[in-house]
Amino acid sequence: MEKKVINSSLVENYLYSLKPNTADLLHQKMIDCLKKMQLFDKCNLIKKIIVAGTNGKGSTTIILSKVLNEKFKKVGTFISPHLMSITERISINGKDIDYNDFARIFHSNKENIEKNEFCFFEAIFLIAIVYFMEQDCDYLVLEAGIGAMYDVVSIFNSEYGIVTSISKDHCDILGNTIMEIARNKAHVFNIAKVGLYNSVPKRISEYWNKEFSQLVNLSGLYEFKNHELIFQNKKYYLNNSNFSYCENFCFGLYIAELENIVLDYDFFKDFKIPGRFEYLNENIIIDVSHNPEAINHLIKNIKKIYNKTYNIELFFCCMKDKKPNLLVKKILQKFNTNQLHITSIDYYRSAKKHDYNKNYQDLFIDNYQKYLLENDFSRKILIFFGSFYFVSEIKFLYEENRLLK
Protein backbone atom coordinates (compact mmCIF):
# COMPACT_ATOMS: atom_id res chain seq x y z
CA MET A 1 0.00 0.00 0.00
CA GLU A 2 1.39 3.40 -1.01
CA LYS A 3 2.26 5.79 1.80
CA LYS A 4 0.17 8.91 2.02
CA VAL A 5 2.40 11.98 1.86
CA ILE A 6 1.19 14.77 4.11
CA ASN A 7 1.42 18.39 2.92
CA SER A 8 4.74 19.54 4.34
CA SER A 9 4.25 23.26 3.82
CA LEU A 10 1.08 23.36 5.95
CA VAL A 11 2.79 21.61 8.86
CA GLU A 12 5.92 23.76 8.70
CA ASN A 13 4.01 27.02 8.25
CA TYR A 14 2.02 26.21 11.37
CA LEU A 15 5.15 25.39 13.38
CA TYR A 16 6.93 28.55 12.25
CA SER A 17 3.90 30.61 13.26
CA LEU A 18 4.19 29.54 16.91
CA LYS A 19 5.26 32.38 19.16
CA PRO A 20 7.88 32.22 21.95
CA ASN A 21 6.48 31.56 25.41
CA THR A 22 8.43 33.43 28.09
CA ALA A 23 5.94 32.72 30.88
CA ASP A 24 7.01 29.09 31.36
CA LEU A 25 10.80 29.33 31.50
CA LEU A 26 11.19 26.08 33.44
CA HIS A 27 8.98 24.23 30.94
CA GLN A 28 6.63 22.84 33.56
CA LYS A 29 3.92 22.55 30.90
CA MET A 30 6.17 20.28 28.83
CA ILE A 31 6.91 18.14 31.88
CA ASP A 32 3.20 17.87 32.73
CA CYS A 33 2.33 17.13 29.10
CA LEU A 34 4.87 14.31 28.84
CA LYS A 35 3.78 12.92 32.22
CA LYS A 36 0.16 12.86 31.08
CA MET A 37 1.31 10.97 27.98
CA GLN A 38 3.26 8.60 30.28
CA LEU A 39 6.48 9.47 28.47
CA PHE A 40 8.37 11.62 30.99
CA ASP A 41 9.43 8.89 33.42
CA LYS A 42 10.05 6.46 30.57
CA CYS A 43 12.37 8.95 28.87
CA ASN A 44 14.13 9.82 32.11
CA LEU A 45 15.16 6.17 32.48
CA ILE A 46 17.01 6.22 29.15
CA LYS A 47 20.67 7.22 29.05
CA LYS A 48 21.13 10.75 27.77
CA ILE A 49 23.80 13.29 26.91
CA ILE A 50 22.85 16.97 26.87
CA VAL A 51 25.12 19.26 24.86
CA ALA A 52 25.34 23.05 25.25
CA GLY A 53 27.88 25.64 24.11
CA THR A 54 28.29 28.74 21.97
CA ASN A 55 30.01 26.95 19.10
CA GLY A 56 30.52 23.29 18.26
CA LYS A 57 27.50 21.86 20.03
CA GLY A 58 25.82 20.64 16.84
CA SER A 59 29.04 19.03 15.60
CA THR A 60 29.63 17.43 18.99
CA THR A 61 26.08 16.08 19.11
CA ILE A 62 26.48 14.43 15.70
CA ILE A 63 29.90 13.02 16.66
CA LEU A 64 28.56 11.58 19.93
CA SER A 65 25.67 9.91 18.12
CA LYS A 66 28.03 8.21 15.67
CA VAL A 67 30.29 7.00 18.48
CA LEU A 68 27.43 5.67 20.63
CA ASN A 69 25.89 3.87 17.66
CA GLU A 70 28.91 1.55 17.70
CA LYS A 71 27.49 -0.05 20.85
CA PHE A 72 23.86 0.97 21.28
CA LYS A 73 21.10 -0.30 19.01
CA LYS A 74 19.10 2.91 18.61
CA VAL A 75 20.62 6.33 19.30
CA GLY A 76 18.17 9.21 19.03
CA THR A 77 19.55 12.65 18.18
CA PHE A 78 17.93 16.07 18.54
CA ILE A 79 19.75 19.03 16.97
CA SER A 80 19.06 22.60 15.90
CA PRO A 81 18.86 24.48 13.68
CA HIS A 82 18.48 22.46 10.50
CA LEU A 83 20.33 23.15 7.27
CA MET A 84 18.09 21.81 4.50
CA SER A 85 15.05 20.07 6.02
CA ILE A 86 13.21 20.37 9.31
CA THR A 87 13.42 16.58 9.68
CA GLU A 88 17.22 16.86 10.17
CA ARG A 89 16.49 17.94 13.74
CA ILE A 90 15.27 14.46 14.70
CA SER A 91 17.19 11.33 13.75
CA ILE A 92 17.94 7.79 14.87
CA ASN A 93 21.29 6.20 14.01
CA GLY A 94 22.01 9.07 11.64
CA LYS A 95 18.78 8.65 9.65
CA ASP A 96 16.37 11.60 9.73
CA ILE A 97 12.78 11.02 10.77
CA ASP A 98 10.54 10.25 7.80
CA TYR A 99 8.42 13.28 6.97
CA ASN A 100 5.20 11.26 7.23
CA ASP A 101 6.13 10.21 10.76
CA PHE A 102 7.02 13.82 11.60
CA ALA A 103 3.66 15.07 10.32
CA ARG A 104 1.72 12.19 11.87
CA ILE A 105 3.14 12.88 15.34
CA PHE A 106 2.57 16.61 14.85
CA HIS A 107 -1.12 16.15 13.99
CA SER A 108 -1.72 13.72 16.86
CA ASN A 109 -0.17 16.27 19.25
CA LYS A 110 -1.43 19.51 17.74
CA GLU A 111 -3.98 19.88 20.54
CA ASN A 112 -1.21 19.52 23.15
CA ILE A 113 0.89 22.12 21.34
CA GLU A 114 -1.98 24.62 21.22
CA LYS A 115 -3.27 24.00 24.74
CA ASN A 116 0.18 24.38 26.30
CA GLU A 117 1.17 27.28 24.04
CA PHE A 118 4.39 25.56 23.01
CA CYS A 119 6.77 27.57 20.83
CA PHE A 120 8.40 26.26 17.63
CA PHE A 121 11.36 24.68 19.44
CA GLU A 122 9.20 23.07 22.14
CA ALA A 123 6.79 21.66 19.55
CA ILE A 124 9.61 19.98 17.62
CA PHE A 125 11.11 18.72 20.88
CA LEU A 126 7.76 17.14 21.77
CA ILE A 127 7.65 15.45 18.35
CA ALA A 128 11.20 14.19 18.91
CA ILE A 129 10.49 12.67 22.33
CA VAL A 130 7.32 10.95 21.09
CA TYR A 131 9.25 9.53 18.13
CA PHE A 132 12.20 8.36 20.21
CA MET A 133 9.88 6.59 22.65
CA GLU A 134 7.89 5.01 19.81
CA GLN A 135 11.11 3.65 18.34
CA ASP A 136 12.44 2.34 21.69
CA CYS A 137 15.70 4.29 21.61
CA ASP A 138 18.25 3.16 24.18
CA TYR A 139 20.38 6.34 24.16
CA LEU A 140 19.56 9.99 23.41
CA VAL A 141 21.86 12.89 22.53
CA LEU A 142 20.04 16.22 22.94
CA GLU A 143 21.45 19.55 21.79
CA ALA A 144 20.32 22.64 23.69
CA GLY A 145 18.92 25.42 21.53
CA ILE A 146 20.15 28.53 23.35
CA GLY A 147 21.92 28.39 26.69
CA ALA A 148 20.82 25.55 28.96
CA MET A 149 19.21 26.91 32.11
CA TYR A 150 15.90 27.68 30.43
CA ASP A 151 16.17 25.26 27.52
CA VAL A 152 13.54 22.57 27.17
CA VAL A 153 16.13 19.78 26.78
CA SER A 154 17.12 20.43 30.39
CA ILE A 155 13.88 18.97 31.78
CA PHE A 156 15.57 15.55 31.91
CA ASN A 157 18.43 14.19 33.96
CA SER A 158 21.42 12.91 31.99
CA GLU A 159 24.48 10.69 32.22
CA TYR A 160 26.71 13.39 30.79
CA GLY A 161 26.41 17.15 30.43
CA ILE A 162 28.74 18.83 27.94
CA VAL A 163 29.64 22.48 27.34
CA THR A 164 31.64 22.73 24.11
CA SER A 165 32.70 26.39 24.25
CA ILE A 166 31.85 29.76 25.78
CA SER A 167 31.81 33.09 23.97
CA LYS A 168 29.43 36.01 23.48
CA ASP A 169 26.35 35.22 21.41
CA HIS A 170 22.60 35.60 22.01
CA CYS A 171 23.49 38.19 24.66
CA ASP A 172 19.91 39.48 24.74
CA ILE A 173 18.86 36.12 26.18
CA LEU A 174 21.93 34.74 27.98
CA GLY A 175 23.50 37.90 29.39
CA ASN A 176 26.04 40.48 28.33
CA THR A 177 29.09 39.04 30.08
CA ILE A 178 31.03 35.82 29.58
CA MET A 179 30.39 34.83 33.20
CA GLU A 180 26.62 35.23 32.85
CA ILE A 181 26.70 33.04 29.75
CA ALA A 182 28.93 30.50 31.52
CA ARG A 183 26.50 30.27 34.46
CA ASN A 184 23.57 29.69 32.12
CA LYS A 185 25.21 26.98 30.05
CA ALA A 186 26.62 25.26 33.16
CA HIS A 187 23.08 24.17 34.02
CA VAL A 188 23.82 21.00 32.01
CA PHE A 189 26.27 20.08 34.79
CA ASN A 190 23.50 20.45 37.39
CA ILE A 191 21.43 17.70 35.81
CA ALA A 192 24.28 15.34 34.84
CA LYS A 193 26.19 12.62 36.66
CA VAL A 194 29.39 13.73 34.88
CA GLY A 195 30.14 17.10 33.27
CA LEU A 196 32.65 17.60 30.45
CA TYR A 197 34.15 20.76 29.00
CA ASN A 198 37.12 21.75 26.89
CA SER A 199 39.05 24.98 26.31
CA VAL A 200 37.42 27.82 28.26
CA PRO A 201 38.91 30.91 29.95
CA LYS A 202 40.63 30.14 33.27
CA ARG A 203 38.17 32.16 35.38
CA ILE A 204 35.27 30.14 33.96
CA SER A 205 37.04 26.86 34.61
CA GLU A 206 37.80 27.92 38.20
CA TYR A 207 34.19 29.01 38.77
CA TRP A 208 32.76 25.77 37.38
CA ASN A 209 35.09 23.59 39.44
CA LYS A 210 34.07 25.42 42.62
CA GLU A 211 30.39 24.93 41.84
CA PHE A 212 30.47 21.35 40.55
CA SER A 213 32.43 18.33 41.77
CA GLN A 214 31.89 15.92 38.91
CA LEU A 215 33.61 17.86 36.10
CA VAL A 216 36.29 16.71 33.66
CA ASN A 217 38.35 19.23 31.68
CA LEU A 218 39.51 17.67 28.40
CA SER A 219 42.07 20.41 27.73
CA GLY A 220 45.55 18.96 27.68
CA LEU A 221 44.39 15.40 27.01
CA TYR A 222 44.96 15.66 23.27
CA GLU A 223 47.11 17.11 20.51
CA PHE A 224 46.81 17.30 16.74
CA LYS A 225 49.58 16.93 14.19
CA ASN A 226 49.96 15.56 10.66
CA HIS A 227 46.23 14.84 10.35
CA GLU A 228 46.30 12.72 13.48
CA LEU A 229 44.34 13.40 16.64
CA ILE A 230 46.26 11.97 19.58
CA PHE A 231 43.89 11.48 22.51
CA GLN A 232 45.22 9.87 25.68
CA ASN A 233 48.05 8.25 23.67
CA LYS A 234 45.73 6.78 21.01
CA LYS A 235 45.80 8.04 17.41
CA TYR A 236 42.87 8.78 15.09
CA TYR A 237 43.04 10.02 11.51
CA LEU A 238 41.12 13.18 10.55
CA ASN A 239 40.59 14.50 7.01
CA ASN A 240 40.67 18.05 5.59
CA SER A 241 36.97 18.66 6.17
CA ASN A 242 36.86 17.53 9.79
CA PHE A 243 40.32 17.95 11.34
CA SER A 244 39.35 21.41 12.58
CA TYR A 245 36.84 19.81 14.94
CA CYS A 246 39.41 17.82 16.92
CA GLU A 247 38.19 19.46 20.16
CA ASN A 248 34.69 18.18 19.46
CA PHE A 249 35.93 14.70 18.58
CA CYS A 250 37.56 14.55 22.02
CA PHE A 251 34.15 14.57 23.69
CA GLY A 252 33.21 11.54 21.61
CA LEU A 253 36.47 9.77 22.41
CA TYR A 254 36.13 10.40 26.15
CA ILE A 255 32.53 9.15 26.17
CA ALA A 256 33.66 6.10 24.17
CA GLU A 257 36.11 5.22 26.95
CA LEU A 258 33.45 5.64 29.64
CA GLU A 259 30.98 3.49 27.68
CA ASN A 260 33.62 0.85 26.76
CA ILE A 261 33.43 1.54 23.03
CA VAL A 262 36.56 0.71 21.01
CA LEU A 263 37.16 2.91 17.94
CA ASP A 264 39.57 2.21 15.08
CA TYR A 265 42.29 4.56 13.85
CA ASP A 266 40.20 5.37 10.72
CA PHE A 267 36.86 5.74 12.53
CA PHE A 268 36.57 9.47 11.70
CA LYS A 269 38.34 9.31 8.32
CA ASP A 270 35.25 9.80 6.14
CA PHE A 271 33.14 11.54 8.75
CA LYS A 272 31.43 14.72 7.51
CA ILE A 273 29.54 17.30 9.50
CA PRO A 274 26.91 19.04 7.34
CA GLY A 275 27.56 22.76 6.97
CA ARG A 276 30.81 22.65 8.94
CA PHE A 277 33.69 23.22 6.52
CA GLU A 278 31.75 20.98 4.15
CA TYR A 279 33.18 20.45 0.67
CA LEU A 280 30.42 20.51 -1.95
CA ASN A 281 33.20 19.75 -4.42
CA GLU A 282 36.98 20.25 -4.37
CA ASN A 283 36.59 24.00 -5.04
CA ILE A 284 33.43 24.93 -3.09
CA ILE A 285 33.20 24.95 0.71
CA ILE A 286 30.29 25.94 2.96
CA ASP A 287 30.46 26.78 6.65
CA VAL A 288 27.93 28.11 9.17
CA SER A 289 30.38 30.28 11.16
CA HIS A 290 28.44 33.38 12.17
CA ASN A 291 29.94 34.76 15.40
CA PRO A 292 33.43 36.06 16.28
CA GLU A 293 34.76 32.83 17.81
CA ALA A 294 33.51 30.72 14.91
CA ILE A 295 34.89 33.18 12.32
CA ASN A 296 38.32 33.05 13.98
CA HIS A 297 38.14 29.26 13.94
CA LEU A 298 37.19 29.21 10.25
CA ILE A 299 40.00 31.56 9.22
CA LYS A 300 42.52 29.47 11.16
CA ASN A 301 41.35 26.34 9.34
CA ILE A 302 41.58 27.98 5.92
CA LYS A 303 45.14 29.06 6.64
CA LYS A 304 46.07 25.55 7.81
CA ILE A 305 44.72 23.82 4.72
CA TYR A 306 45.71 26.33 2.05
CA ASN A 307 49.31 27.56 2.17
CA LYS A 308 48.52 30.10 -0.55
CA THR A 309 45.24 31.92 -0.22
CA TYR A 310 45.46 34.31 -3.19
CA ASN A 311 42.97 32.23 -5.23
CA ILE A 312 40.38 32.06 -2.43
CA GLU A 313 37.22 34.15 -2.65
CA LEU A 314 34.91 34.51 0.32
CA PHE A 315 31.16 35.07 0.19
CA PHE A 316 29.70 36.17 3.50
CA CYS A 317 26.16 36.79 4.73
CA CYS A 318 24.95 37.13 8.31
CA MET A 319 21.97 38.32 10.27
CA LYS A 320 21.84 41.98 11.30
CA ASP A 321 21.82 41.09 15.03
CA LYS A 322 25.21 39.31 14.75
CA LYS A 323 27.30 42.50 14.68
CA PRO A 324 28.13 42.27 10.97
CA ASN A 325 30.73 45.06 11.02
CA LEU A 326 32.72 43.33 13.75
CA LEU A 327 32.69 40.07 11.79
CA VAL A 328 33.82 41.75 8.57
CA LYS A 329 36.61 43.49 10.45
CA LYS A 330 37.85 40.11 11.70
CA ILE A 331 37.77 38.63 8.21
CA LEU A 332 39.71 41.54 6.71
CA GLN A 333 42.47 41.13 9.28
CA LYS A 334 43.51 38.00 7.37
CA PHE A 335 42.15 38.50 3.85
CA ASN A 336 42.31 41.30 1.27
CA THR A 337 39.25 43.35 0.39
CA ASN A 338 39.30 41.99 -3.18
CA GLN A 339 38.79 38.47 -1.77
CA LEU A 340 35.68 39.24 0.28
CA HIS A 341 32.16 39.63 -1.08
CA ILE A 342 29.40 40.60 1.33
CA THR A 343 25.84 39.80 0.37
CA SER A 344 22.35 39.22 1.77
CA ILE A 345 19.39 36.93 1.29
CA ASP A 346 15.66 37.56 1.05
CA TYR A 347 14.95 37.34 4.76
CA TYR A 348 13.94 40.15 7.09
CA ARG A 349 16.76 39.45 9.57
CA SER A 350 19.49 39.34 6.94
CA ALA A 351 21.98 42.23 7.15
CA LYS A 352 21.56 44.53 4.14
CA LYS A 353 24.00 46.97 2.56
CA HIS A 354 22.98 49.86 4.83
CA ASP A 355 23.74 47.74 7.93
CA TYR A 356 27.45 47.86 7.11
CA ASN A 357 29.91 50.70 7.61
CA LYS A 358 30.48 52.87 4.54
CA ASN A 359 33.99 51.51 4.01
CA TYR A 360 32.54 47.97 3.77
CA GLN A 361 29.64 48.82 1.47
CA ASP A 362 31.88 48.68 -1.63
CA LEU A 363 32.30 44.96 -0.91
CA PHE A 364 28.56 44.37 -1.00
CA ILE A 365 26.92 42.43 -3.84
CA ASP A 366 23.17 43.00 -4.15
CA ASN A 367 22.52 39.87 -6.20
CA TYR A 368 25.15 37.23 -5.46
CA GLN A 369 23.45 34.62 -7.66
CA LYS A 370 23.72 36.84 -10.72
CA TYR A 371 27.33 37.70 -9.84
CA LEU A 372 28.27 34.01 -9.60
CA LEU A 373 26.65 33.16 -12.91
CA GLU A 374 28.21 36.10 -14.77
CA ASN A 375 31.83 35.50 -13.67
CA ASP A 376 34.36 32.71 -14.14
CA PHE A 377 35.44 31.04 -10.90
CA SER A 378 36.92 27.88 -12.42
CA ARG A 379 40.37 28.61 -10.99
CA LYS A 380 39.11 29.76 -7.60
CA ILE A 381 38.41 28.22 -4.22
CA LEU A 382 35.01 29.56 -3.13
CA ILE A 383 34.04 29.62 0.53
CA PHE A 384 30.44 30.53 1.39
CA PHE A 385 29.89 31.16 5.07
CA GLY A 386 27.76 32.93 7.64
CA SER A 387 24.18 32.27 8.65
CA PHE A 388 22.49 28.88 8.40
CA TYR A 389 19.91 30.45 6.09
CA PHE A 390 22.58 31.60 3.62
CA VAL A 391 24.53 28.33 3.69
CA SER A 392 21.30 26.38 3.23
CA GLU A 393 20.46 28.51 0.18
CA ILE A 394 23.93 27.95 -1.30
CA LYS A 395 23.69 24.18 -0.83
CA PHE A 396 20.24 24.11 -2.42
CA LEU A 397 21.43 26.10 -5.47
CA TYR A 398 24.45 23.82 -5.82
CA GLU A 399 22.33 20.67 -5.71
CA GLU A 400 20.03 22.20 -8.32
CA ASN A 401 23.04 23.05 -10.55
CA ARG A 402 22.14 26.74 -10.34
CA LEU A 403 25.09 28.09 -8.34
CA LEU A 404 27.76 28.57 -11.01
CA LYS A 405 27.74 28.73 -14.79
FENWO-V154215 format. One line per field, one symbol per residue. ss: DSSP state (~ for helix, > for strand, _ for the rest). phi: phi as a letter, one per 30 degrees, with the letter a starting at -180 (. if undefined). psi: psi as a letter, one per 20 degrees, with the letter a starting at -180 (. if undefined). A space follows every 50 residues. Layout:
ss=???
phi=???
psi=???
This chain:
ss=_______~~~~~~~~~~__________~~~~~~~~~___~~~~~__>>>> >>____~~~~~~~~~~~~______>>>>_______~~~~>>>__>>__~~ ~~~~~~~~_~~~~~~____~~~~~~~~~~~~~~~____>>>>>_______ _~~~~__>>>>>>_______~~~~___~~~~~~~~_~~~~_>>>>>>___ _~~~~~~~~~~___>>>____>>>>__>>>>__>>>>_____~~~~~~~~ ~~~~~~~~___________________>>>>__>>>>____~~~~~~~~~ ~~~~~______>>>>>>_>~~~_~~~~~~~~~____~~~>>>_______> __~~~__~~~~__>___~~~~~~~______>>>>>>_~~~~~~~~~~~~_ _____
phi=.dddddedddddddddddceccdbdchddddddddddhcddddddddbbc cbkdbidddddddeddddddccdbcdbbbadcccbddddbbbhicdeddd dedddeddcddddddchddeddddddeddedddedhdcabbccddbiaec cddddcdbdbcbcdabadahddccjcceddddddddedddccdbcbbbdb eeddeddddddbcccbcdejdbbbahicccchiccbdbcddbddcedddd dddddeddchcccdecececdcceichdddadcbbbacdbbedddedded dedddcdccdccbccbbbdddcheddddeddddbbdddccbcbbbdaddd dceddceedcddddcdbddddddcbccdccccbcakdedddddddddddc hbdbd
psi=ppqppqohhggghggiipqqojimhjlhhgghghghjkhghghhiqpqpp prqgqihgggggggggghihgqgoopporqarghqhihhoqpkipqpqhh gghghghijhgggghilqrgggghggggggghhgjlqjqpoppqfpchgk qhijiqrrgpppohrprpqlhhgiqiqhhgghgghihhhhjqhppqrcoq qghggggghhhpikqpoipiirrpqljpoooljqqppqahiihikhhhhh gghghgghjlppqrhjhjgjpqopjnlpohaiipqqpkpkrgghgggggg gghggohpjhjpppopprqhjjmhhggggggihiqqhiippparrmphip prgiiqqhiihiippgnhggghhiqokhjqopoprcqhgghggghghghj kjgr.
